[in-house]
Amino acid sequence: MQLLMKYKRLSTYLWTFGSRILVIGLTAIFGVLSARVLGPVDKGTYTVSILIPSLISTVAMLAGPQLVVMDVSKYGRLVYRLHKLLNWSSAVAVAVGLACFVMQVTSSSNAFSFITLLLSGTVFIGIALIVSEFLAALLQARKQFKALALLRVLQIFVPGLMMIVGAIYLGLEGATLGYVFGVLIVGITSWFLWDRAFEVQQPRRDSGDKIPWGYVLTTNLTLVVLFLSYRADVLVLNAISNSMEVGIYSAAVALAELVLVASMSMSTVRAPIYARDHSRSLSSDTWQVFGLSLVGSAVIAILSPVLIPLLFGVEYLESINATWALLPGITLLAVYRYISNAEIIRGHKFGVLYSCLVSIAVDVGVLCLIGGNMGATGASLAATLAYASGLAYLLIHRGVRVNPKSSNVSDLRAFAVRN
């Protein structure tokens, strides 16, 4: 029996780890192809344009995937409030998307064009991104990791393939159109599968009918700030520098983020366990994540002078220095993402929220000081310092909450226990 359980656990890790490698690999491949086809300037514009719907979906998600994992892990089924929360989330996405569309079109009125309308219209794919994440959370909670692996691959492959085809024939306009249609295809399919699962479960309206708005709103704020802590540098760099530096930086990010595969894989597999058992220690898993990420960073650092000109082209040679500056931060980010995911799924969201605010403050502050002169490399240095600061705060916050050692921290302990 124990041998069978070990085999199932190993199989789960292999499927999840393999799918994450494939997802990150596909992301890198599509990033390389789009960089070569579009060039640094259009690549930077495209990166910013698809970042906006991702931000909208994060704002409108209302912590839905986290609540799905918690509820299904606890009740063993879909409860009615999950379906209601998805409807609320979709409505928020429409409202925020409409507001962003009006602002973008209005601000571009003096230079209005088809590409302006197209880039502004990407904000309306937020619902498709949200539904896919609700379905992914359902599969994760049910431990259907093979189906989850397939969904994650399709989330990258379908929009990525259509984006590349569009970019080859129509440039920036085609890339944007292809990405939008690809996301919509995956979103509509996810909506059909979610509705089918909801009907099959026949969820009864009981105590699980009420949406815990306190948890939802606070956790959602944490996730929004968490997203900004990862991507604020792109927005700030675009504002203080130019699209070319954003394109160079995005190439460095695409290569460096290969390090995150171990953290993402273990987070996916372990989240349902942490949702059920809040007392389970994180230390062993965290050290494994750190070790694997450190090895990955070393390999990428050694190979980047060869990989960047080979994959992206000689126009992206500046990405080598940016990658080297970013890799230490990405290693720490891998650890941070693993711990923060476990904290959120356990309901300890305030430590993550405050650590994100620290990270954003450091990132934006340092980037504003050096980004104008150092461009993409400055953004990488700022990100590394930001990830280190965020992780340091999160570890201190957890340490005070879990293991207070002296009366000198009694006030902070009382605050942390409440959060």
Secondary structure, 3 states (H helix, E strand, C coil): CHHHHHHHHHHHHHHHHHHHHHHHHHHHHHHHHHHHHHHHHHHHHHHHHHHHHHHHHHHHCCCHHHHHHHHHHHHCCCCHHHHHHHHHHHHHHHHHHHHHHHHHHHHCHHHCCHHHHHHHHHHHHHHHHHHHHHHHHHHHHCCCHHHHHHHHHHHHHHHHHHHHHHHHHHHHHHHHHHHHHHHHHHHHHHHHHHHHHHHHHCCCCCHHHCCCHHHHHHHHHHHHHHHHHHHHHHHHHHHHCCHHHHHHHHHHHHHHHHHHHHHHHHHHHHHHHHHHCCCCCCHHHHHHHHHHHHHHHHHHHHHHHHHHHHHCCHHHCCHHHHHHHHHHHHHHHHHHHHHHHHHHHCCCHHHHHHHHHHHHHHHHHHHHHHHHHHHHHHHHHHHHHHHHHHHHHHHHHHHHHHCCCCHHHHHHHHHHHHC
